[in-house]
């Protein structure tokens, strides 16, 4: 790609090399540890689902039982495989008997590790084949209907009731949306379990459950056939159950997942050790399932100044890229995030926004970048808000952003109505059509405002990454470098769920999904 911004590619290489070392240093810790969430994810991928008489999910029941009565450092897979050899039961049957206190899988005679792995192999391979089939089904739809070449118009539904969400989602698809994101109910990221079944109550969003995923996927497939378009489905693979939700999404053919390496640490005060271990396995699953991840750098700009802290966004994008590559997730599935969040009174603010977006596009040419709309400075003046969104739409099409989260003209006043969404879709489609090749037809002035802005941001990001390389990601997060938020190494939620692996520990899905990619 020819650089309109005349970027210093030596600096880009230096930044990427620093980010690679940062991720590799953290991976040493990640590889040596697991979490209760990772173990519950293994349970789910081995077919364990449902709840006990107290509505506790069976994956939680099994993992908690081992944690309290056995040695979780050996890994849940080892206990389940051993129990299969002893009882002849499947993992689901074993989980049910553990829940009913009919079976103690921590007191059984141990079989040879080779035999345990062999016992699990058929089930693990079956799950992997199911995920492969989902990926093939997506590709089949895209081969029949084609895929959109320009930006995906991404809209949210957030009624709290999955059936109402379906009504909203189908309407949005008919209005022109390409991606439906079902917003997760407030606070679910802090639950250390995944609720079960279809849900009809939620605050600011709807519970992320496997049944809710299935219901929405079915509805979007149905309307997609009607419209002869494939409608992508997005949800939230973050929080204390990050890899579990990734697994559920892979099993139900979700297409996108909010999946940032640092978001939960910074914005939900989840322990950094827990998050970094969880994000690795979640990205292994998402990468294998063909899911596009969306990272959360846009959130930095809602808590810190978008002009002063733009370099932290770029630095985080480099780090998210490297964490994803280690997990086998290709660049084509990295929806690295950024946002149009400068104060609207900023002189030449549009030029700064355009420079930032163009820089991201040039540095990450294969990534389906996710661009977020103005929210921090949206106004109750709906006419001005509509214009702010129009400028945002212009930057998207001029710089070839891919995942375009639609701005809403009334979002500063109330939860937007379907009619508001229709107007916002109309605005975006109008601008995308009228300016489709505008970005290809213009050049940027050498030593102009945009070129100098990009140069400044890249230089600061490279310097920051060198600093982080020297101190490591843990001390960086303790120091509050990102979004001005400091988090203690052994503080935050979920630390008790992190443990060091025994030398005989194994996760049957890492090898099957990653193969020789590491």
MARNUMI-268169 format. One record per residue (C-alpha): x, y, z negated. Coordinates in steps of 0.5 Angstrom, whole numbers, padded with zeros to 4 digits, always signed. Each point is the difference from the previous one (the first is absolute). Layout:
XYZ...
END
This chain:
+0000+0000+0000+0003+0007+0002+0000+0004-0006-0004+0007+0001+0003+0002-0007+0007-0001+0002+0001-0005-0006+0007-0002-0003-0001-0007+0001+0007-0001-0004-0004+0002-0006-0006-0004+0002+0005-0006+0000+0003+0002-0007-0007+0001-0003-0002-0007+0002+0006-0003-0002-0001+0003-0007-0007-0002+0000+0002-0007+0002+0005-0001-0006-0005+0003-0005-0005-0006+0002+0005-0005+0000+0002+0002-0007-0007+0000-0002-0001-0007+0003+0005-0003-0004-0005+0001-0006-0006-0002+0004+0003-0006+0002+0002-0002-0007-0007+0001-0003-0008-0001+0001-0006+0002-0003-0007-0002-0002-0003+0003+0006+0005-0004+0005-0002-0006-0004-0007+0001+0001+0001+0001+0007+0003-0006+0001-0006-0003-0004-0005+0003+0005+0004-0002+0006+0000-0007-0002-0007+0000+0000-0002+0002-0007-0006+0005+0000-0006+0001-0005-0001+0002-0007-0001-0004-0007-0006+0001-0004+0002+0007-0003+0001+0003+0007+0008-0001+0000+0003-0001+0007+0002-0007+0000+0007+0002+0002+0001+0004-0006-0003-0006-0004+0006-0004+0003+0006+0005-0001-0002+0002-0007-0001-0007-0002+0007-0002+0002+0003+0007-0003-0003-0002-0007+0001-0007+0000+0006-0002+0005+0006+0004+0003-0003+0004+0006+0008+0002+0002-0001-0007+0004-0005+0003+0004-0008-0002+0001+0002-0004+0006+0004-0005-0004-0005-0001-0005-0006-0001+0005+0004-0005+0005+0002-0004-0006-0007+0000-0003-0002-0002+0007+0004-0006+0000-0002-0002-0007-0007+0000+0001-0002+0000+0008-0004+0006-0001+0001+0006+0005+0002+0007-0003-0008+0003+0000-0002-0007-0004+0006+0001-0005-0001+0007-0001-0008-0001-0002+0003-0006-0005+0005+0005-0003-0006+0005-0001-0004-0005-0003+0005-0002-0005+0000-0007+0003+0007+0000+0003+0007+0003-0003+0005+0000+0006+0005+0002-0005+0001-0006-0003+0000-0005+0006+0006-0004+0001+0005+0003+0005+0001-0002+0007+0006+0001+0005+0000+0007+0003+0000-0003+0007-0006-0004-0001-0004+0006-0003+0002+0004+0006-0002-0005+0005-0007-0001-0004-0001+0008+0001+0002+0000+0007-0006-0002+0004-0005+0005-0004+0005+0006+0001+0001-0002+0007-0007+0000+0001-0001+0007-0003+0005+0003+0004-0003-0003+0006-0007+0003-0002+0004+0007+0000+0003-0002+0007-0007-0001+0003-0002+0007-0003+0005+0003+0003-0001-0004+0007-0007+0002-0001+0002+0008+0000+0004-0001+0006-0006-0003+0003-0004+0005-0001+0005+0005+0002+0001-0003+0007-0007+0000+0001-0002+0007-0001+0007+0003+0000+0003+0004-0005+0000+0008-0001+0006+0003+0003-0001+0007-0004-0001+0001-0007-0004-0004-0004-0006+0004-0003+0000-0003-0007-0006+0002-0005-0002-0002-0007-0006-0003-0003-0001+0000-0008-0007-0001-0002+0002-0005-0006-0005-0005+0003+0003-0005+0006-0007+0000+0003+0000+0007+0001+0007+0001+0002-0002-0005+0006-0005+0005+0002+0005+0006+0000+0005-0004+0003-0004-0003+0006-0003+0008+0001+0007+0002+0000+0002-0005+0005-0005+0002+0004+0002+0007+0000+0007-0001+0002+0004-0003-0006+0005-0005+0002+0002-0001-0008-0004-0001-0006+0003+0001-0006-0004-0003-0006+0002+0005-0006+0001-0004-0006-0003+0001-0007+0003+0005-0004+0005-0004-0005+0000-0006+0003+0007+0000+0001+0001+0000-0007-0004-0006-0001+0005-0006-0001-0005-0005+0004-0004+0000+0006-0008+0000-0001-0004-0006+0003-0005+0001+0005-0005+0005+0004+0000+0006-0004-0005+0006+0000+0002+0005-0005+0006+0004+0000+0003+0007-0001+0003+0004+0005+0001-0006+0004-0002-0008+0000+0003-0006-0003+0006-0003+0004-0002-0008+0000+0000-0005+0005-0007-0001+0001-0001+0008+0001+0006-0001+0005-0004-0006+0004-0006+0004+0000+0003+0006+0003+0004-0004+0005-0006-0003+0002-0004+0006+0001+0006+0004+0004+0001-0006+0005-0008+0000+0001+0000+0007+0002+0007+0000+0004-0004-0005+0004-0005+0005+0001+0005+0005+0002+0005-0004+0003+0005+0003-0004+0004-0004-0006-0001+0004-0006+0005+0000-0005-0001-0001-0008+0004+0003-0005+0001-0001-0008+0004+0001-0005+0006-0004-0002+0003+0003-0006+0000+0000-0007+0000-0005-0005-0002-0005+0005+0003+0002+0006+0002-0007+0003-0006-0003-0002-0004+0005+0004+0005-0001+0006-0002-0008+0000-0007+0001+0000+0001+0005+0005+0004-0005+0004-0005-0005-0001-0006+0004+0002+0003+0004+0006+0001+0007-0002+0004+0004+0005+0003+0005-0005+0002+0001-0007+0002+0006-0004+0007-0003-0003+0005+0005-0002+0007-0003-0004+0000+0006-0005-0008+0003+0000-0002-0004-0006+0006+0002-0004-0001+0007+0001-0007+0001+0000-0003-0005-0004+0006-0001-0005+0001-0007+0001+0006-0003-0002+0006+0001+0006+0002-0007-0001-0007-0003+0000-0001+0004+0007+0006-0002+0003+0000-0007-0001-0008+0000+0002+0001+0004+0006+0005-0005+0003-0004-0006+0000-0006+0005+0003+0004+0002+0006+0002-0007+0001-0007-0002+0001-0002+0006+0004+0005+0000+0004-0001-0008+0002-0008+0002+0001+0002+0006+0005-0003+0005-0005+0002+0007+0001+0002+0003-0007-0002+0007-0002+0005+0004-0004-0001+0005-0005+0005+0006+0001-0006+0005+0001-0001-0001-0007+0006+0004-0002-0003+0006+0004-0006+0000-0004+0004+0001-0007+0006+0004+0003+0001+0005+0005+0000-0002+0007+0006+0005+0002+0004-0001-0005+0000-0008-0001-0001-0002+0007+0007-0003+0000-0003-0005-0006-0005-0002+0005+0005-0002+0006+0005-0003-0006-0006-0005-0002-0002-0002+0007+0007-0002+0001+0000-0004-0006-0007-0003+0001+0002-0002+0007+0006-0004-0003-0004-0003-0005-0005-0003+0005+0006-0002+0005+0003-0005-0006-0007-0003-0001+0000-0001+0008-0005+0005+0001+0001+0003+0007+0001+0007+0002-0007+0000+0004-0004-0002-0006+0003+0006-0004-0005+0005-0001+0005+0005-0003-0004+0006-0004+0000+0007+0001-0005+0006-0001-0002+0007+0003+0000+0003-0007+0004+0007+0000-0004+0006-0002-0004+0003+0005+0002+0007-0001+0007-0002+0001+0003+0004+0006+0002-0005+0006-0003-0006-0004-0002-0003+0006+0007+0000+0003+0003-0003-0007-0006-0005+0000+0001-0002+0008+0008+0000-0002-0001-0005-0005-0005-0005+0004+0005+0000+0006+0006-0001-0004-0004-0006-0003-0002-0003+0007+0007+0001+0002+0004-0004-0006-0006-0005+0000-0001-0001+0007-0004-0007+0000-0004+0001-0007-0007+0001+0001+0001+0007-0005-0006+0001-0004-0002+0008+0000-0004+0003-0006-0005+0006+0001+0001+0006-0004-0004-0001-0007+0004+0004-0005-0002+0007+0002-0006-0002+0003-0005+0005-0001-0008+0001-0001+0000+0004+0006-0002-0006+0005+0002+0004+0006+0007+0002-0002+0000-0008-0002-0002-0002+0007+0006+0004+0003+0005-0002-0005-0002-0007+0002+0000+0002+0007+0007+0002-0001+0002-0007-0003-0003-0003+0006+0004+0004+0005+0006-0002-0004-0002-0008+0001-0001+0000+0007+0006+0005+0001+0005-0005-0003-0003-0007+0001-0002-0001-0007-0004-0007+0000-0004-0001-0006-0004+0007-0001-0004+0000-0006-0006+0005+0002-0001+0006-0004-0007+0002-0002-0002+0007+0000-0004+0000-0006+0005-0005-0005+0001+0007-0004-0007+0000-0002-0003-0007+0000+0001-0007+0002-0001+0001+0008-0007-0002+0003+0000-0005+0006-0002+0007+0004+0007+0003-0002+0004-0006+0002-0004+0000+0007+0003+0007+0000+0007-0001-0002+0000-0006+0005-0003+0004+0006+0006+0006-0002+0005-0005+0000-0002-0004+0006-0001+0007+0004+0008+0002-0002+0003-0007+0001-0004+0000+0007+0002+0008+0002+0007-0001-0002+0002-0007+0001+0006+0002+0004+0002+0006-0003+0006-0003-0004+0003-0003+0006+0000+0007+0004+0003+0004-0005+0007+0001-0003+0002+0004-0007+0005+0006+0000+0007-0002-0001+0002+0003-0007-0008+0002-0001-0004+0000-0006-0002-0007+0001+0007-0003+0002+0003+0004-0006-0005-0003-0005+0001-0007+0002+0007+0001+0000+0000+0002-0007-0005-0005-0003+0004-0006+0003+0006+0003-0003-0003+0000-0007-0003-0007+0001+0007-0003+0002+0003+0004-0006-0005-0003-0005+0000-0007+0003+0008+0000-0001-0002+0002-0008-0005-0005-0001+0005-0005+0003+0005+0002-0005-0005-0001-0006-0005-0005+0003-0007+0000+0000-0002-0001-0007+0004+0006-0002-0003+0004+0005-0007-0001-0002+0002+0001-0007+0003+0007+0002-0007+0002+0003+0003+0001+0007-0006-0002+0004-0006+0005-0001+0003+0003-0006-0003-0006-0004+0005-0004-0005-0001-0007-0002+0004-0004-0005+0003-0007+0002-0004-0004-0006-0006+0005+0000-0006-0001+0004-0006-0005+0001+0002-0007+0001+0007-0001-0003-0002-0006-0004-0002-0004+0007+0007+0000+0002+0005-0005-0001+0006-0003+0002+0000-0006+0005+0003-0007-0002+0005-0003+0004-0005-0005+0002-0005+0005+0002-0003+0000+0007-0006+0003+0004-0002-0004+0006-0003+0006+0004+0007+0004+0000+0003-0005+0004-0006-0002+0005-0001+0008+0001+0007+0003+0000+0003-0006+0003+0007+0002+0003-0002+0007+0000+0005+0002-0007
END
